[in-house]
Amino acid sequence: MNVQIKAESFNPADAITQFEAGITGGSFGATASFVGTMRDFNEGDTVCGMHLEHYPGMTEKQLQEVIDDAKAQWDIIDALIVHRVGDIKPGEPIVLTAVWSAHRAAAFDACRFLMEALKSRATFWKKETLTGGSERWVEKNTPG
Amino acid sequence: MAIKVKFFASLREQRKEGVKEVDAQGLKSVSDVWERATDTTLIPANVLCSVNLEHREPHESVKDGDEVAFFPPVTGG
């Protein structure tokens, strides 16, 4: 599956290895990947947990559209997006984007595109738990 | 004759409801659905809309059987 929504913690390296096993060996010369990991700080506050909500059905559809857009724009062989939902702790991976292509330029560029596109388009919402137990919805993404 | 309405994230918490159905009779646009579902007239500027899992603007049309959702700006990744 090019798009994977995970309710439990995942290992990005394992996800890449498993997905890559389905791509014909020798067909790609470049693999680029990005992993977004939960920080324990945001906007000057210590963050001890986060809940990630999504819109089942719409989110998966949007992520597949992001991959389709990348395939239309760059000469890539395949791409993978894995995204967490549910309760997340600092240090856990939130998102993985990975791209396989013949040469590095397309892999680098498409991987960056996947990440930026999903951040601006896909229906996910973060709610942080701060030290002391108070909660707040994250209202905007970091600029990059 | 019904339209399913969903609210997500902070909007769901503010409204204390995640899913409801409204009578589709007389509803022509996403804005009309918002009015009937919330008893308020204007969709706030920071609320986004979708119809059948596709982003839509408030003026765009709806029909019986549609799923209409309202949610805040996205913050994934």
Backbone of each chain as ProteinMPNN parsed JSONL, in Angstrom:
{"seq_chain_A": "MNVQIKAESFNPADAITQFEAGITGGSFGATASFVGTMRDFNEGDTVCGMHLEHYPGMTEKQLQEVIDDAKAQWDIIDALIVHRVGDIKPGEPIVLTAVWSAHRAAAFDACRFLMEALKSRATFWKKETLTGGSERWVEKNTPG", "coords_chain_A": {"N_chain_A": [[0.835, -1.2, 0.0], [0.613, 2.168, -0.928], [-0.138, 4.194, 0.726], [-0.304, 4.447, 4.15], [-2.011, 4.416, 7.133], [-1.364, 4.56, 10.472], [-2.286, 3.335, 13.606], [-0.726, 2.616, 15.661], [2.633, 2.835, 17.023], [5.336, 2.997, 14.659], [8.143, 1.621, 12.835], [10.216, 3.445, 10.898], [12.37, 2.589, 9.255], [11.863, -0.134, 8.953], [9.421, 0.023, 7.608], [10.201, 1.153, 5.181], [11.927, -0.852, 4.213], [10.133, -3.022, 3.975], [8.315, -2.035, 2.061], [9.987, -1.545, -0.087], [10.68, -4.094, -0.826], [8.746, -4.837, -2.566], [9.353, -3.613, -4.917], [10.916, -3.866, -8.044], [14.119, -5.117, -7.917], [17.086, -3.389, -8.829], [15.804, -1.66, -10.502], [15.743, 0.861, -9.52], [17.847, 3.62, -8.584], [18.036, 5.372, -6.617], [16.936, 6.259, -3.385], [14.994, 8.301, -1.473], [14.173, 9.597, 1.699], [12.037, 10.917, 4.287], [11.58, 11.548, 7.703], [9.287, 12.556, 10.056], [9.313, 13.471, 13.389], [7.92, 13.378, 16.665], [8.266, 16.264, 18.628], [9.347, 17.373, 21.942], [8.665, 19.89, 22.581], [6.971, 22.96, 21.863], [6.18, 26.081, 20.579], [7.382, 27.361, 22.759], [6.607, 25.889, 24.96], [6.665, 22.924, 27.049], [5.943, 19.811, 25.741], [4.16, 16.903, 26.375], [2.698, 14.912, 25.219], [0.651, 13.852, 22.418], [-2.323, 13.93, 20.443], [-3.421, 12.633, 17.429], [-5.759, 13.318, 15.057], [-7.802, 12.17, 12.325], [-9.585, 12.212, 9.162], [-11.218, 9.597, 8.376], [-11.103, 7.872, 5.325], [-11.307, 10.268, 3.707], [-8.767, 11.308, 4.277], [-6.937, 9.258, 3.509], [-7.52, 9.176, 0.793], [-6.698, 11.736, 0.001], [-3.943, 11.57, 0.509], [-3.17, 9.631, -1.322], [-3.708, 11.054, -3.636], [-1.761, 13.024, -3.431], [0.538, 11.491, -3.819], [0.004, 10.628, -6.427], [0.134, 13.077, -7.745], [2.844, 13.655, -7.401], [3.96, 11.6, -8.918], [3.124, 12.387, -11.41], [4.562, 14.646, -11.777], [7.293, 14.17, -11.433], [9.85, 11.886, -12.568], [9.47, 9.185, -11.178], [9.712, 5.986, -9.549], [8.278, 4.726, -7.496], [6.365, 5.484, -4.501], [5.923, 6.166, -1.008], [3.816, 6.822, 1.739], [3.589, 7.004, 5.167], [1.636, 7.508, 7.996], [1.038, 8.461, 11.308], [-1.774, 8.104, 13.548], [-3.874, 8.806, 16.407], [-2.772, 8.386, 19.835], [0.329, 9.81, 20.622], [3.744, 9.804, 21.615], [6.514, 11.932, 22.662], [9.39, 11.688, 20.599], [8.521, 9.584, 19.097], [7.956, 8.439, 15.732], [6.056, 10.428, 13.495], [5.425, 10.764, 10.819], [6.289, 9.344, 7.657], [7.819, 9.856, 4.582], [8.704, 8.518, 1.479], [10.619, 7.971, -1.461], [11.297, 6.325, -4.514], [13.511, 6.274, -7.211], [15.119, 6.448, -10.474], [17.265, 8.189, -10.484], [18.915, 10.567, -8.251], [17.948, 13.246, -8.097], [15.184, 13.446, -8.749], [14.159, 11.821, -6.739], [14.874, 13.19, -4.345], [13.528, 15.68, -4.764], [10.826, 14.949, -5.164], [10.279, 13.691, -2.754], [10.45, 15.77, -0.904], [8.329, 17.28, -1.892], [6.119, 15.549, -1.38], [6.018, 15.648, 1.395], [5.6, 18.408, 2.002], [3.21, 18.841, 0.626], [1.4, 17.074, 1.845], [1.297, 18.169, 4.378], [-0.03, 20.554, 3.976], [-2.397, 19.827, 2.758], [-3.657, 17.397, 3.626], [-6.159, 15.899, 5.711], [-5.505, 16.039, 8.75], [-5.333, 16.541, 12.277], [-3.723, 18.003, 15.057], [-3.541, 17.578, 18.553], [-2.161, 18.826, 21.394], [-0.764, 17.719, 24.527], [0.203, 19.389, 27.343], [2.805, 19.887, 29.851], [1.55, 19.295, 33.048], [-0.909, 18.715, 32.207], [-2.747, 20.176, 30.702], [-4.52, 20.769, 27.604], [-4.247, 21.532, 24.085], [-5.309, 22.485, 20.828], [-3.315, 22.293, 17.944], [-2.818, 25.025, 15.915], [-1.589, 25.858, 13.608], [0.78, 24.869, 11.09], [4.343, 24.352, 11.377], [6.723, 26.483, 9.675], [8.709, 25.111, 8.226]], "CA_chain_A": [[0.0, 0.0, 0.0], [1.382, 3.411, -0.987], [-0.584, 5.049, 1.831], [-0.555, 3.642, 5.349], [-2.368, 5.145, 8.347], [-1.028, 3.651, 11.567], [-2.78, 3.702, 14.933], [0.317, 2.233, 16.611], [3.962, 3.293, 16.655], [5.939, 2.213, 13.578], [9.571, 1.792, 12.612], [10.346, 3.912, 9.514], [13.313, 1.77, 8.489], [11.154, -1.374, 8.6], [8.399, 0.356, 6.606], [10.908, 1.327, 3.907], [12.41, -2.166, 3.78], [8.999, -3.845, 3.544], [7.744, -1.509, 0.82], [10.996, -1.695, -1.136], [10.69, -5.502, -1.243], [7.787, -4.978, -3.651], [9.842, -2.903, -6.102], [11.89, -4.7, -8.742], [15.51, -4.805, -7.634], [17.835, -2.921, -9.997], [15.058, -0.664, -11.275], [15.945, 2.196, -8.93], [19.205, 3.91, -8.137], [17.971, 6.371, -5.551], [15.831, 6.249, -2.431], [15.027, 9.446, -0.555], [13.124, 9.468, 2.705], [11.944, 11.925, 5.338], [10.824, 11.111, 8.88], [8.907, 13.587, 11.007], [9.266, 12.877, 14.726], [7.285, 14.278, 17.627], [9.129, 17.021, 19.548], [8.796, 17.564, 23.292], [8.482, 21.334, 22.789], [6.288, 23.696, 20.794], [5.794, 27.454, 20.93], [7.915, 27.727, 24.063], [6.074, 25.037, 26.026], [7.034, 21.51, 27.046], [4.823, 18.984, 25.294], [4.423, 15.531, 26.831], [1.921, 13.948, 24.44], [-0.124, 14.441, 21.323], [-3.319, 13.075, 19.802], [-3.584, 12.979, 16.016], [-7.073, 12.93, 14.522], [-7.901, 12.282, 10.871], [-10.918, 12.018, 8.582], [-11.091, 8.311, 7.669], [-11.627, 7.886, 3.958], [-10.829, 11.467, 3.005], [-7.322, 11.467, 4.459], [-6.248, 8.292, 2.653], [-7.732, 9.61, -0.586], [-5.841, 12.896, -0.231], [-2.535, 11.16, 0.467], [-2.96, 8.964, -2.611], [-3.664, 12.118, -4.645], [-0.441, 13.658, -3.311], [1.481, 10.584, -4.497], [-0.288, 10.682, -7.868], [0.668, 14.354, -8.232], [4.306, 13.526, -7.471], [4.291, 10.735, -10.058], [2.877, 13.146, -12.638], [5.505, 15.771, -11.874], [8.668, 13.686, -11.492], [10.039, 10.54, -13.105], [9.776, 8.336, -10.031], [9.254, 4.596, -9.708], [7.203, 4.492, -6.525], [6.414, 6.373, -3.337], [5.257, 5.651, 0.193], [3.524, 7.729, 2.856], [3.071, 6.371, 6.385], [1.296, 8.599, 8.918], [0.423, 8.047, 12.572], [-2.927, 8.737, 14.165], [-4.035, 8.356, 17.778], [-1.929, 8.98, 20.88], [1.75, 9.759, 20.256], [4.654, 10.321, 22.644], [7.724, 12.555, 22.103], [10.391, 10.741, 20.12], [7.93, 8.619, 18.163], [7.747, 8.957, 14.386], [4.697, 10.837, 13.124], [5.206, 10.609, 9.385], [7.391, 8.921, 6.779], [7.635, 9.916, 3.13], [9.849, 7.887, 0.81], [10.492, 7.946, -2.924], [12.288, 5.536, -5.246], [13.631, 6.724, -8.6], [16.364, 6.026, -11.116], [18.345, 9.118, -10.127], [18.662, 11.209, -6.957], [17.245, 14.538, -8.133], [13.736, 13.213, -8.679], [13.829, 11.26, -5.42], [14.93, 14.285, -3.363], [12.492, 16.697, -5.014], [9.49, 14.386, -4.956], [10.123, 13.401, -1.331], [10.123, 17.067, -0.282], [6.972, 17.622, -2.336], [5.154, 14.73, -0.641], [5.912, 16.135, 2.775], [4.973, 19.735, 2.045], [1.834, 18.733, 0.138], [0.522, 16.44, 2.846], [1.111, 19.079, 5.515], [-0.976, 21.622, 3.648], [-3.639, 19.331, 2.154], [-4.295, 16.197, 4.191], [-6.991, 16.188, 6.882], [-5.014, 15.608, 10.063], [-5.334, 17.612, 13.278], [-2.923, 17.643, 16.233], [-3.897, 18.142, 19.856], [-1.029, 18.6, 22.29], [-0.907, 17.727, 25.98], [1.347, 20.07, 27.931], [3.139, 19.534, 31.224], [0.46, 19.738, 33.91], [-2.125, 18.049, 31.742], [-3.636, 20.975, 29.851], [-4.512, 20.364, 26.193], [-4.554, 22.588, 23.115], [-5.222, 22.107, 19.422], [-2.303, 23.009, 17.16], [-3.606, 25.818, 14.962], [-0.889, 26.056, 12.331], [1.996, 24.084, 10.923], [5.606, 25.085, 11.364], [7.006, 26.873, 8.292], [9.555, 24.181, 7.48]], "C_chain_A": [[0.872, 1.254, 0.0], [1.063, 4.343, 0.182], [-0.927, 4.165, 3.02], [-0.833, 4.571, 6.533], [-2.193, 4.18, 9.512], [-1.55, 4.181, 12.904], [-1.776, 3.355, 16.025], [1.663, 2.752, 16.11], [4.552, 2.392, 15.561], [7.422, 2.534, 13.463], [9.779, 2.206, 11.151], [11.273, 3.054, 8.662], [12.653, 0.46, 8.05], [10.116, -1.111, 7.508], [9.026, 0.513, 5.226], [11.343, -0.034, 3.36], [11.271, -3.022, 3.237], [8.429, -3.362, 2.213], [8.697, -1.758, -0.347], [11.054, -3.135, -1.652], [9.727, -5.741, -2.406], [8.191, -4.26, -4.925], [10.944, -3.739, -6.742], [13.321, -4.235, -8.468], [16.251, -4.419, -8.903], [17.121, -1.854, -10.797], [15.266, 0.751, -10.741], [17.385, 2.363, -8.47], [19.226, 4.891, -6.995], [16.748, 6.132, -4.681], [16.013, 7.447, -1.519], [13.903, 9.283, 0.445], [13.187, 10.621, 3.693], [11.113, 11.334, 6.469], [10.55, 12.326, 9.756], [8.671, 12.937, 12.355], [8.647, 13.869, 15.705], [8.313, 14.924, 18.548], [8.494, 17.05, 20.938], [8.658, 19.052, 23.61], [7.741, 21.919, 21.594], [5.867, 25.054, 21.329], [6.186, 27.798, 22.366], [7.444, 26.87, 25.217], [6.604, 23.609, 25.907], [5.788, 20.681, 26.72], [5.118, 17.541, 25.688], [3.604, 14.481, 26.088], [1.125, 14.642, 23.356], [-1.154, 13.426, 20.839], [-3.506, 13.555, 18.372], [-4.903, 12.414, 15.505], [-7.032, 13.024, 13.002], [-9.34, 12.044, 10.437], [-10.845, 10.734, 7.76], [-11.783, 8.346, 6.306], [-11.099, 9.076, 3.181], [-9.307, 11.582, 3.097], [-6.547, 10.523, 3.537], [-6.346, 8.696, 1.182], [-6.812, 10.796, -0.927], [-4.379, 12.496, -0.339], [-2.225, 10.432, -0.839], [-2.895, 10.006, -3.734], [-2.32, 12.848, -4.624], [0.611, 12.798, -4.025], [1.257, 10.622, -6.009], [0.26, 11.972, -8.477], [2.187, 14.289, -8.373], [4.716, 12.677, -8.676], [4.079, 11.454, -11.387], [3.958, 14.2, -12.874], [6.956, 15.322, -12.016], [8.701, 12.257, -12.031], [10.471, 9.625, -11.953], [9.157, 6.952, -10.237], [8.124, 4.284, -8.73], [7.396, 5.419, -5.33], [5.571, 5.795, -2.212], [5.017, 6.793, 1.175], [2.959, 6.885, 3.998], [2.811, 7.5, 7.381], [0.613, 8.028, 10.153], [-0.891, 8.762, 12.824], [-3.008, 8.203, 15.596], [-3.07, 9.049, 18.727], [-0.453, 8.737, 20.583], [2.573, 10.38, 21.382], [5.869, 10.97, 21.974], [8.757, 11.489, 21.746], [9.841, 9.714, 19.157], [7.782, 9.24, 16.778], [6.277, 9.296, 14.157], [4.425, 10.487, 11.663], [6.491, 10.149, 8.695], [6.966, 9.177, 5.337], [8.89, 9.314, 2.497], [9.563, 7.777, -0.684], [11.635, 7.142, -3.522], [12.308, 6.028, -6.691], [14.963, 6.247, -9.175], [17.535, 6.882, -10.65], [17.938, 9.991, -8.941], [17.821, 12.483, -7.03], [15.737, 14.353, -7.988], [13.334, 12.689, -7.305], [13.819, 12.352, -4.351], [13.743, 15.234, -3.535], [11.098, 16.156, -4.723], [9.239, 14.098, -3.476], [9.765, 14.681, -0.573], [8.696, 17.479, -0.634], [5.921, 16.841, -1.542], [4.919, 15.301, 0.753], [5.186, 17.472, 2.847], [3.507, 19.65, 1.618], [0.921, 18.111, 1.189], [0.281, 17.362, 4.027], [0.048, 20.133, 5.223], [-2.333, 21.096, 3.193], [-4.365, 18.242, 2.93], [-4.995, 16.504, 5.519], [-6.508, 15.426, 8.115], [-5.075, 16.814, 10.992], [-4.626, 17.13, 14.528], [-3.464, 18.345, 17.483], [-2.787, 17.794, 20.834], [-1.474, 18.547, 23.751], [0.365, 18.324, 26.572], [1.622, 19.544, 29.334], [2.065, 20.112, 32.147], [-0.879, 19.228, 33.451], [-3.047, 18.878, 30.872], [-3.462, 20.572, 28.386], [-4.804, 21.57, 25.303], [-4.438, 22.026, 21.702], [-4.128, 22.931, 18.755], [-3.037, 23.724, 16.03], [-2.901, 26.061, 13.641], [0.361, 25.193, 12.301], [3.229, 24.963, 11.008], [5.999, 25.369, 9.917], [7.947, 25.934, 7.545], [10.953, 24.113, 8.035]], "O_chain_A": [[1.768, 1.388, 0.833], [1.885, 5.172, 0.574], [-1.74, 3.247, 2.91], [0.0, 5.404, 6.891], [-2.802, 3.11, 9.537], [-1.289, 5.324, 13.28], [-1.946, 3.748, 17.179], [1.819, 3.067, 14.93], [4.305, 1.187, 15.536], [7.891, 3.572, 13.929], [9.542, 1.4, 10.251], [10.998, 2.817, 7.486], [12.852, -0.001, 6.925], [9.948, -1.92, 6.596], [8.465, 0.066, 4.225], [11.147, -0.326, 2.18], [11.4, -3.663, 2.194], [8.099, -4.168, 1.343], [8.278, -2.129, -1.443], [11.44, -3.364, -2.798], [9.864, -6.718, -3.142], [7.456, -4.291, -5.912], [11.812, -4.262, -6.042], [13.678, -3.093, -8.756], [16.068, -5.05, -9.944], [17.718, -1.211, -11.66], [14.993, 1.727, -11.44], [18.045, 1.418, -8.038], [20.286, 5.214, -6.459], [15.661, 5.838, -5.18], [17.049, 7.598, -0.872], [12.799, 8.876, 0.082], [14.24, 11.22, 3.911], [10.082, 10.704, 6.236], [11.473, 13.039, 10.15], [7.92, 11.967, 12.46], [8.842, 15.077, 15.57], [9.126, 14.24, 19.169], [7.301, 16.796, 21.107], [8.547, 19.431, 24.775], [7.866, 21.439, 20.468], [5.27, 25.156, 22.401], [5.428, 28.439, 23.094], [7.848, 27.104, 26.356], [6.944, 23.145, 24.819], [4.734, 20.834, 27.338], [6.187, 17.012, 25.38], [3.795, 13.284, 26.303], [0.947, 15.86, 23.374], [-0.898, 12.222, 20.824], [-3.724, 14.742, 18.132], [-5.132, 11.204, 15.519], [-6.315, 13.857, 12.449], [-10.201, 11.715, 11.253], [-10.461, 10.764, 6.591], [-12.918, 8.805, 6.182], [-10.507, 8.913, 2.114], [-8.641, 11.913, 2.116], [-5.608, 10.944, 2.862], [-5.382, 8.573, 0.425], [-6.227, 10.847, -2.008], [-3.651, 13.021, -1.182], [-1.142, 10.597, -1.401], [-2.115, 9.857, -4.674], [-1.804, 13.243, -5.67], [1.465, 13.318, -4.743], [2.216, 10.645, -6.78], [0.787, 11.965, -9.59], [2.75, 14.801, -9.34], [5.688, 12.987, -9.365], [4.765, 11.171, -12.37], [4.232, 14.591, -14.009], [7.76, 16.009, -12.646], [7.715, 11.523, -11.959], [11.653, 9.333, -11.774], [8.206, 6.785, -11.0], [7.132, 3.653, -9.096], [8.442, 6.048, -5.17], [4.63, 5.034, -2.442], [5.897, 7.62, 1.412], [1.986, 6.151, 3.824], [3.673, 8.354, 7.587], [-0.292, 7.201, 10.04], [-1.096, 9.887, 12.369], [-2.298, 7.264, 15.956], [-2.607, 10.158, 18.459], [-0.036, 7.607, 20.325], [2.157, 11.35, 22.015], [6.223, 10.608, 20.852], [8.967, 10.526, 22.484], [10.606, 9.039, 18.468], [7.514, 10.435, 16.661], [5.379, 8.559, 14.565], [3.356, 9.987, 11.313], [7.602, 10.507, 9.085], [5.884, 8.765, 4.92], [10.006, 9.582, 2.943], [8.435, 7.527, -1.108], [12.785, 7.258, -3.098], [11.26, 6.18, -7.32], [15.814, 5.716, -8.461], [18.643, 6.388, -10.446], [16.749, 10.137, -8.658], [17.057, 12.765, -6.108], [15.097, 15.035, -7.188], [12.292, 13.068, -6.771], [12.887, 12.44, -3.551], [13.043, 15.55, -2.572], [10.283, 16.837, -4.101], [8.115, 14.246, -2.997], [8.888, 14.677, 0.291], [7.951, 17.965, 0.217], [4.937, 17.422, -1.082], [3.786, 15.419, 1.22], [4.271, 17.649, 3.652], [2.656, 20.325, 2.197], [-0.201, 18.572, 1.394], [-0.799, 17.351, 4.618], [-0.684, 20.551, 6.119], [-3.321, 21.829, 3.234], [-5.594, 18.181, 2.885], [-4.488, 17.267, 6.341], [-7.009, 14.358, 8.467], [-4.895, 17.955, 10.565], [-4.867, 16.025, 15.012], [-3.794, 19.531, 17.465], [-2.504, 16.621, 21.077], [-2.417, 19.225, 24.16], [1.466, 17.826, 26.334], [0.795, 18.853, 29.93], [1.713, 21.287, 32.034], [-1.867, 19.289, 34.183], [-4.032, 18.356, 30.35], [-2.401, 20.098, 27.98], [-5.505, 22.501, 25.701], [-3.576, 21.194, 21.421], [-4.032, 24.137, 18.982], [-3.787, 23.103, 15.278], [-3.54, 26.431, 12.656], [0.922, 24.836, 13.337], [3.171, 26.164, 10.745], [5.657, 24.597, 9.022], [7.972, 25.966, 6.315], [11.788, 23.373, 7.515]]}, "seq_chain_B": "MAIKVKFFASLREQRKEGVKEVDAQGLKSVSDVWERATDTTLIPANVLCSVNLEHREPHESVKDGDEVAFFPPVTGG", "coords_chain_B": {"N_chain_B": [[-34.475, 11.507, 2.661], [-31.83, 13.054, 3.385], [-28.871, 14.623, 4.658], [-25.665, 13.747, 5.641], [-23.768, 15.096, 8.243], [-20.566, 16.021, 9.328], [-18.33, 16.903, 11.962], [-15.062, 17.935, 12.823], [-12.158, 17.635, 14.994], [-11.192, 20.569, 16.776], [-13.55, 21.872, 16.207], [-15.492, 19.884, 16.451], [-15.289, 19.422, 19.186], [-16.037, 21.928, 20.235], [-18.684, 22.018, 19.419], [-19.682, 19.823, 20.58], [-20.54, 17.57, 19.257], [-20.127, 15.043, 16.785], [-21.163, 13.787, 14.534], [-24.077, 14.138, 12.583], [-27.406, 14.059, 11.195], [-29.116, 15.951, 8.747], [-32.178, 17.241, 7.475], [-32.52, 17.127, 4.034], [-34.184, 18.635, 2.504], [-34.713, 21.49, 0.615], [-32.102, 22.365, 0.848], [-29.375, 23.796, -0.756], [-26.701, 24.524, -0.938], [-23.333, 24.215, 0.491], [-23.163, 26.102, 2.499], [-25.851, 26.347, 3.2], [-26.228, 23.871, 4.417], [-24.553, 24.117, 6.646], [-25.923, 26.147, 8.048], [-28.359, 24.863, 8.701], [-27.419, 22.732, 10.202], [-26.088, 23.867, 12.344], [-27.514, 25.985, 13.317], [-26.583, 28.537, 13.006], [-25.621, 31.39, 11.019], [-23.376, 32.135, 9.332], [-20.546, 30.533, 7.92], [-17.643, 30.301, 9.765], [-14.567, 32.061, 9.013], [-12.277, 30.549, 9.371], [-13.031, 27.94, 9.083], [-13.034, 24.971, 7.257], [-14.42, 23.147, 4.438], [-15.952, 20.11, 3.193], [-17.311, 17.972, 0.646], [-18.523, 14.826, 0.226], [-15.934, 13.779, 0.652], [-14.26, 15.519, -0.731], [-12.576, 18.633, -0.92], [-14.52, 21.568, -0.662], [-16.014, 24.758, -1.461], [-17.963, 27.17, 0.432], [-20.136, 28.088, -1.177], [-20.689, 26.084, -2.936], [-22.555, 23.325, -4.422], [-24.91, 20.986, -2.922], [-26.472, 17.756, -2.443], [-29.2, 15.461, -1.823], [-28.268, 12.781, 0.256], [-25.581, 13.308, 0.325], [-22.35, 13.543, 2.01], [-21.316, 15.892, 4.191], [-18.669, 17.774, 5.503], [-17.177, 19.671, 8.162], [-14.357, 21.465, 9.279], [-11.353, 22.528, 11.098], [-8.338, 24.364, 9.967], [-5.795, 22.231, 8.601], [-3.275, 20.232, 10.293], [-1.296, 18.28, 9.948], [1.506, 15.933, 9.546]], "CA_chain_B": [[-33.978, 12.837, 2.255], [-30.969, 13.521, 4.481], [-27.446, 14.852, 4.418], [-24.864, 13.455, 6.829], [-22.864, 16.211, 8.551], [-19.516, 15.646, 10.271], [-17.465, 17.956, 12.492], [-13.8, 17.338, 13.263], [-11.139, 18.302, 15.815], [-11.682, 21.578, 17.719], [-14.941, 22.186, 15.873], [-16.307, 18.831, 17.06], [-15.321, 19.65, 20.636], [-16.848, 23.128, 20.517], [-20.099, 21.752, 19.164], [-20.066, 18.648, 21.373], [-21.161, 16.557, 18.382], [-19.248, 14.699, 15.681], [-21.929, 13.387, 13.354], [-25.531, 14.292, 12.681], [-28.074, 14.104, 9.897], [-30.08, 17.039, 8.607], [-33.138, 17.08, 6.385], [-31.949, 17.719, 2.819], [-35.2, 19.436, 1.816], [-34.453, 22.924, 0.478], [-30.679, 22.702, 0.975], [-28.745, 23.875, -2.07], [-25.253, 24.75, -0.879], [-22.637, 23.861, 1.733], [-23.582, 27.105, 3.494], [-27.19, 25.969, 3.678], [-26.062, 22.738, 5.336], [-24.004, 24.678, 7.892], [-27.0, 26.858, 8.756], [-29.321, 23.916, 9.275], [-26.764, 21.844, 11.174], [-25.548, 24.582, 13.517], [-28.406, 27.099, 13.71], [-25.888, 29.824, 12.859], [-25.772, 31.759, 9.615], [-22.168, 32.224, 8.509], [-19.429, 29.628, 8.204], [-16.475, 31.109, 10.156], [-13.522, 32.119, 7.98], [-11.244, 29.525, 9.588], [-13.613, 26.599, 8.963], [-12.966, 24.412, 5.906], [-15.588, 22.318, 4.132], [-15.809, 19.087, 2.16], [-18.508, 17.233, 0.249], [-18.158, 13.491, -0.252], [-14.48, 13.61, 0.801], [-13.527, 16.469, -1.578], [-12.671, 20.016, -0.451], [-15.489, 22.402, -1.374], [-16.237, 26.097, -0.937], [-19.323, 27.285, 0.988], [-21.195, 28.348, -2.155], [-20.855, 24.943, -3.854], [-23.854, 22.68, -4.264], [-25.073, 19.702, -2.242], [-27.706, 17.052, -2.801], [-29.632, 14.419, -0.893], [-27.351, 11.647, 0.362], [-24.178, 13.744, 0.451], [-21.695, 13.673, 3.32], [-20.693, 17.218, 4.263], [-17.858, 17.883, 6.718], [-16.627, 20.979, 8.522], [-13.184, 21.236, 10.12], [-10.378, 23.631, 11.132], [-7.164, 24.154, 9.12], [-5.129, 20.957, 8.901], [-1.973, 20.385, 10.959], [-0.615, 16.991, 9.946], [2.91, 15.887, 9.176]], "C_chain_B": [[-33.106, 13.412, 3.372], [-29.55, 13.74, 3.974], [-26.724, 14.573, 5.725], [-23.854, 14.589, 7.028], [-21.848, 15.741, 9.593], [-18.726, 16.889, 10.698], [-16.201, 17.288, 13.036], [-13.012, 18.276, 14.18], [-11.763, 19.362, 16.742], [-13.134, 21.94, 17.455], [-15.888, 21.153, 16.496], [-16.426, 19.057, 18.569], [-16.178, 20.854, 21.005], [-18.332, 22.825, 20.407], [-20.631, 20.574, 19.993], [-20.858, 17.642, 20.547], [-20.23, 16.316, 17.187], [-19.98, 14.392, 14.395], [-23.408, 13.649, 13.605], [-26.12, 14.223, 11.273], [-29.04, 15.276, 9.89], [-30.985, 16.732, 7.419], [-32.591, 17.812, 5.146], [-32.922, 18.649, 2.094], [-34.81, 20.915, 1.804], [-32.989, 23.314, 0.589], [-30.014, 22.682, -0.399], [-27.221, 23.958, -2.004], [-24.675, 24.257, 0.446], [-23.027, 24.84, 2.839], [-24.95, 26.787, 4.07], [-27.1, 24.831, 4.698], [-25.541, 23.224, 6.683], [-25.112, 25.347, 8.71], [-27.952, 25.888, 9.435], [-28.684, 23.069, 10.375], [-26.362, 22.564, 12.452], [-26.468, 25.668, 14.049], [-27.659, 28.427, 13.775], [-25.791, 30.121, 11.37], [-24.491, 31.682, 8.795], [-21.133, 31.185, 8.92], [-18.221, 30.485, 8.576], [-15.345, 30.997, 9.131], [-12.486, 31.009, 8.141], [-11.804, 28.1, 9.544], [-13.583, 26.16, 7.496], [-14.107, 23.418, 5.712], [-15.21, 21.231, 3.118], [-17.182, 18.495, 1.862], [-18.049, 15.916, -0.355], [-16.639, 13.334, -0.383], [-13.651, 14.497, -0.122], [-13.692, 17.87, -0.98], [-13.667, 20.789, -1.308], [-15.58, 23.762, -0.697], [-17.691, 26.208, -0.465], [-20.432, 27.455, -0.045], [-21.498, 27.12, -3.024], [-22.048, 24.075, -3.448], [-23.777, 21.356, -3.493], [-26.378, 19.071, -2.709], [-28.012, 15.985, -1.747], [-28.632, 13.252, -0.905], [-25.896, 12.023, 0.501], [-23.688, 13.637, 1.892], [-20.935, 14.993, 3.309], [-19.925, 17.313, 5.573], [-17.338, 19.294, 6.889], [-15.47, 20.75, 9.492], [-12.246, 22.438, 10.084], [-9.224, 23.37, 10.164], [-6.371, 22.92, 9.563], [-3.728, 21.185, 9.464], [-1.221, 19.057, 11.016], [0.866, 17.102, 9.635], [3.833, 16.057, 10.349]], "O_chain_B": [[-33.591, 14.172, 4.209], [-29.105, 13.128, 3.003], [-27.102, 15.081, 6.781], [-23.169, 14.99, 6.086], [-22.212, 15.143, 10.606], [-18.489, 17.798, 9.902], [-16.263, 16.213, 13.633], [-13.164, 19.497, 14.156], [-12.753, 19.082, 17.418], [-13.868, 22.278, 18.383], [-16.953, 21.505, 17.005], [-17.499, 18.909, 19.154], [-16.947, 20.811, 21.965], [-19.138, 23.311, 21.2], [-21.838, 20.354, 20.096], [-21.734, 16.949, 21.065], [-19.628, 17.247, 16.652], [-19.497, 14.69, 13.303], [-23.92, 13.411, 14.699], [-25.395, 14.321, 10.283], [-29.699, 15.562, 10.89], [-30.586, 16.044, 6.479], [-32.242, 18.99, 5.224], [-32.529, 19.367, 1.176], [-34.602, 21.518, 2.857], [-32.661, 24.49, 0.438], [-30.079, 21.683, -1.117], [-26.533, 23.507, -2.921], [-25.402, 23.928, 1.384], [-23.2, 24.44, 3.991], [-25.183, 26.934, 5.27], [-27.804, 24.83, 5.708], [-26.023, 22.8, 7.733], [-25.219, 25.133, 9.917], [-28.308, 26.065, 10.6], [-29.337, 22.731, 11.362], [-26.3, 21.955, 13.52], [-26.224, 26.213, 15.126], [-28.053, 29.334, 14.509], [-25.868, 29.209, 10.547], [-24.523, 31.204, 7.661], [-20.875, 30.98, 10.106], [-17.806, 31.324, 7.776], [-15.189, 29.97, 8.47], [-11.884, 30.576, 7.159], [-11.115, 27.156, 9.93], [-14.044, 26.88, 6.61], [-14.684, 22.914, 6.675], [-14.296, 21.394, 2.309], [-18.084, 18.511, 2.699], [-17.287, 15.892, -1.321], [-16.132, 12.828, -1.385], [-12.455, 14.258, -0.284], [-14.791, 18.257, -0.583], [-13.659, 20.677, -2.534], [-15.265, 23.904, 0.484], [-18.549, 25.442, -0.903], [-21.557, 27.012, 0.185], [-22.475, 27.127, -3.773], [-22.487, 24.088, -2.298], [-22.732, 20.709, -3.426], [-27.253, 19.726, -3.276], [-27.179, 15.665, -0.9], [-28.212, 12.8, -1.97], [-25.056, 11.163, 0.765], [-24.467, 13.639, 2.846], [-20.018, 15.184, 2.509], [-20.455, 16.977, 6.633], [-17.093, 20.015, 5.922], [-15.579, 19.944, 10.416], [-12.317, 23.265, 9.175], [-9.13, 22.281, 9.598], [-6.293, 22.612, 10.752], [-3.078, 22.185, 9.162], [-0.582, 18.746, 12.021], [1.412, 18.195, 9.482], [5.052, 16.04, 10.183]]}, "name": "protein", "num_of_chains": 2, "seq": "MNVQIKAESFNPADAITQFEAGITGGSFGATASFVGTMRDFNEGDTVCGMHLEHYPGMTEKQLQEVIDDAKAQWDIIDALIVHRVGDIKPGEPIVLTAVWSAHRAAAFDACRFLMEALKSRATFWKKETLTGGSERWVEKNTPGMAIKVKFFASLREQRKEGVKEVDAQGLKSVSDVWERATDTTLIPANVLCSVNLEHREPHESVKDGDEVAFFPPVTGG"}
